[in-house]
Amino acid sequence: MRSHFHSALEQLELEVLGMGELTERAIERGVRSLVTADDALALEVVAEDDGIDAKYLDVEQRIMQLLALQTPVASDLRMVTTLLHTNLHLERIADMAVNVANIGRAVSGFPRSDRVLGRLQEMGDLVRPMIRTAMEALARRDADLALSLSRLDDPVDRLNMGMYQEVLALEGDRRQLEWGLRMIVISRLLERAGDHAVDIAEQVNFLITGEFREFTDASHPSSSGADGA
């Protein structure tokens, strides 16, 4: 029975790692559809989310069934909770990719700013490696790699904070400003996607060490964060 339990856990981990690849791809395609104003690609991102949702539900249900049949020891229970949390965070990131694609479609006829789009592309290019790094930390059981997510998140946060000033510069054109306000929403979505990657890394660190540690603490902002505000 224990052998079956561990075999099932290993298979579930592979499924979650595969979810990570799909989610990273969704972010890349969602941002690309926005930057290139590719409505067809945006619709593909939306349609492909159904498959990600189905995988998310399948993994969750299989974990629940496994728990119903087995009583895991502490180390196994950490693995189970890590997979549950990671699965959820990945599904949320994929939803954000869908929102990016949908917002891009909604404002496709508005005048755009190449500078703002460049910043959003940069954010997407930073968030995707964060997802990949978090999943690699899980696959390799690498606590140091998991801890690196906090550092990787800093430039994403800075770009998000700077987006307000970039959009305010568009106030001379009412329609472009209206477009820019939607881009602030997208910036926030990408910033939150990065936060979800950090949350996955925190779960990986818990899996490895048995102790939960928040890599960033919003109740005690750093001096750099205060300056950015």
C-alpha positions as CSV (number, residue, x, y, z in Angstrom):
1,M,0.0,0.0,0.0
2,R,2.8,2.4,0.8
3,S,4.5,1.6,-2.4
4,H,1.3,2.4,-4.3
5,F,0.9,5.6,-2.4
6,H,4.4,6.9,-3.2
7,S,4.0,5.8,-6.9
8,A,0.7,7.8,-7.0
9,L,2.4,10.8,-5.4
10,E,5.3,10.7,-8.0
11,Q,2.8,10.6,-10.8
12,L,0.9,13.6,-9.4
13,E,4.1,15.5,-9.1
14,L,4.8,14.9,-12.8
15,E,1.3,16.1,-13.6
16,V,1.9,19.3,-11.6
17,L,5.2,19.9,-13.2
18,G,3.5,19.6,-16.6
19,M,1.0,22.1,-15.4
20,G,3.8,24.5,-14.8
21,E,5.0,24.2,-18.4
22,L,1.4,24.9,-19.6
23,T,1.0,27.9,-17.3
24,E,4.3,29.4,-18.4
25,R,3.3,29.0,-22.0
26,A,-0.1,30.6,-21.3
27,I,1.6,33.7,-19.8
28,E,4.0,34.0,-22.8
29,R,1.2,33.7,-25.3
30,G,-1.2,36.0,-23.4
31,V,1.4,38.8,-23.3
32,R,2.4,38.2,-26.9
33,S,-1.2,38.5,-28.0
34,L,-1.4,41.8,-26.2
35,V,1.8,43.3,-27.6
36,T,1.2,42.2,-31.2
37,A,-2.5,42.9,-31.1
38,D,-3.1,39.3,-32.2
39,D,-6.8,38.6,-31.5
40,A,-6.6,35.1,-32.9
41,L,-3.8,34.2,-30.5
42,A,-5.7,35.8,-27.7
43,L,-8.7,33.5,-28.4
44,E,-6.4,30.5,-28.4
45,V,-5.1,31.4,-25.0
46,V,-8.7,31.6,-23.7
47,A,-9.7,28.3,-25.3
48,E,-6.6,26.5,-24.0
49,D,-7.4,27.5,-20.5
50,D,-10.2,24.8,-20.4
51,G,-7.5,22.1,-20.7
52,I,-5.5,23.7,-17.8
53,D,-8.7,23.9,-15.7
54,A,-9.4,20.2,-16.4
55,K,-5.9,19.2,-15.4
56,Y,-6.2,21.3,-12.2
57,L,-9.4,19.6,-11.2
58,D,-8.1,16.1,-12.1
59,V,-5.0,16.6,-9.9
60,E,-7.0,18.0,-7.0
61,Q,-9.5,15.1,-7.2
62,R,-6.8,12.5,-7.3
63,I,-5.0,14.0,-4.3
64,M,-8.3,13.9,-2.3
65,Q,-8.9,10.3,-3.3
66,L,-5.3,9.4,-2.2
67,L,-5.9,11.1,1.1
68,A,-9.1,9.2,1.6
69,L,-7.4,5.9,1.1
70,Q,-4.1,6.5,2.9
71,T,-2.9,8.2,6.1
72,P,0.3,9.9,5.1
73,V,3.2,10.4,7.5
74,A,4.5,13.9,8.1
75,S,6.9,14.1,5.1
76,D,4.4,12.6,2.7
77,L,1.8,15.1,4.0
78,R,4.1,18.0,3.2
79,M,4.4,16.7,-0.3
80,V,0.6,16.4,-0.6
81,T,0.0,19.9,0.6
82,T,2.8,21.3,-1.6
83,L,1.2,19.7,-4.6
84,L,-2.3,21.0,-3.7
85,H,-1.1,24.5,-3.2
86,T,1.2,24.5,-6.3
87,N,-1.7,23.1,-8.5
88,L,-3.9,26.0,-7.3
89,H,-1.3,28.7,-7.8
90,L,-0.6,27.5,-11.3
91,E,-4.3,27.5,-12.2
92,R,-4.6,31.1,-10.9
93,I,-1.6,32.2,-13.0
94,A,-3.2,30.6,-16.1
95,D,-6.4,32.5,-15.4
96,M,-4.3,35.7,-15.3
97,A,-3.0,34.9,-18.7
98,V,-6.6,34.6,-20.0
99,N,-7.4,38.0,-18.4
100,V,-4.4,39.6,-20.2
101,A,-5.6,38.1,-23.5
102,N,-9.2,39.2,-23.0
103,I,-8.2,42.8,-22.0
104,G,-6.0,43.0,-25.0
105,R,-8.9,42.1,-27.3
106,A,-11.2,44.5,-25.6
107,V,-9.0,47.5,-26.3
108,S,-7.6,46.4,-29.6
109,G,-9.0,49.4,-31.4
110,F,-7.5,52.0,-29.0
111,P,-4.3,54.0,-29.7
112,R,-1.4,52.3,-28.0
113,S,1.9,53.3,-26.4
114,D,5.0,51.3,-27.5
115,R,6.7,52.3,-24.3
116,V,4.0,50.9,-22.1
117,L,3.8,47.7,-24.1
118,G,7.5,47.4,-23.8
119,R,7.3,47.5,-20.1
120,L,4.6,44.9,-20.1
121,Q,6.6,42.7,-22.4
122,E,9.5,43.1,-19.9
123,M,7.3,42.0,-17.0
124,G,6.1,38.9,-18.9
125,D,9.7,38.1,-19.7
126,L,10.6,38.2,-16.0
127,V,7.5,36.3,-14.8
128,R,8.0,33.3,-17.0
129,P,11.4,32.4,-15.7
130,M,10.0,32.8,-12.2
131,I,7.4,30.1,-12.8
132,R,10.1,27.9,-14.4
133,T,12.5,28.4,-11.5
134,A,9.8,27.6,-8.9
135,M,9.0,24.4,-10.7
136,E,12.6,23.5,-11.1
137,A,13.1,24.0,-7.3
138,L,10.2,21.6,-6.7
139,A,11.6,19.0,-9.2
140,R,15.1,19.2,-7.7
141,R,14.1,19.8,-4.1
142,D,16.4,22.8,-4.1
143,A,15.8,25.2,-1.2
144,D,18.4,27.7,-2.5
145,L,16.7,27.9,-5.8
146,A,13.3,28.4,-4.1
147,L,14.8,31.2,-2.1
148,S,16.0,33.0,-5.2
149,L,12.3,33.7,-6.2
150,S,12.2,36.7,-3.8
151,R,15.1,38.3,-5.6
152,L,13.6,37.6,-9.0
153,D,10.3,39.2,-7.9
154,D,11.9,42.6,-7.1
155,P,12.2,43.9,-10.7
156,V,8.6,42.8,-11.5
157,D,7.4,44.8,-8.5
158,R,9.4,47.9,-9.6
159,L,8.0,47.7,-13.1
160,N,4.4,47.4,-11.7
161,M,4.9,50.5,-9.5
162,G,6.4,52.5,-12.4
163,M,3.4,51.7,-14.7
164,Y,1.3,54.4,-13.1
165,Q,3.7,57.1,-14.2
166,E,3.9,55.7,-17.6
167,V,0.2,55.8,-18.0
168,L,-0.2,59.3,-16.6
169,A,2.1,60.4,-19.4
170,L,-0.7,59.5,-21.8
171,E,-3.2,62.0,-20.3
172,G,-3.0,64.2,-23.4
173,D,-5.0,61.7,-25.4
174,R,-8.3,60.6,-23.7
175,R,-8.6,57.4,-25.7
176,Q,-5.0,56.5,-25.2
177,L,-5.3,57.2,-21.5
178,E,-8.3,54.9,-21.4
179,W,-6.2,52.2,-23.0
180,G,-3.4,52.9,-20.5
181,L,-5.7,52.4,-17.6
182,R,-6.4,48.9,-18.8
183,M,-2.7,48.4,-19.1
184,I,-2.4,49.2,-15.4
185,V,-4.8,46.3,-14.8
186,I,-2.6,44.0,-16.9
187,S,0.5,45.2,-15.1
188,R,-1.1,44.2,-11.8
189,L,-2.1,40.8,-13.2
190,L,1.5,40.1,-14.2
191,E,2.8,41.3,-10.8
192,R,0.3,38.9,-9.1
193,A,1.4,36.1,-11.4
194,G,4.9,36.7,-10.1
195,D,3.6,36.6,-6.5
196,H,2.0,33.2,-7.2
197,A,5.4,31.9,-8.3
198,V,6.9,33.2,-5.1
199,D,4.1,31.4,-3.2
200,I,5.0,28.1,-5.0
201,A,8.6,28.6,-3.9
202,E,7.5,29.1,-0.3
203,Q,5.7,25.8,-0.5
204,V,8.7,24.1,-1.9
205,N,10.9,25.4,0.9
206,F,8.3,24.1,3.4
207,L,8.4,20.7,1.6
208,I,12.2,20.6,2.0
209,T,12.7,22.1,5.5
210,G,9.4,21.3,7.2
211,E,9.2,25.0,8.2
212,F,7.0,27.6,6.5
213,R,8.7,30.8,5.7
214,E,7.3,33.9,3.9
215,F,9.9,35.2,1.4
216,T,8.2,38.6,1.3
217,D,6.3,40.1,4.2
218,A,3.8,42.8,3.2
219,S,3.4,43.9,6.8
220,H,7.1,44.8,7.0
221,P,8.0,46.5,3.7
222,S,11.6,46.9,2.8
223,S,13.2,50.3,2.4
224,S,13.4,49.8,-1.3
225,G,9.7,49.1,-1.5
226,A,9.0,52.3,0.5
227,D,11.1,54.3,-1.9
228,G,9.2,52.9,-4.8
229,A,5.9,53.9,-3.3
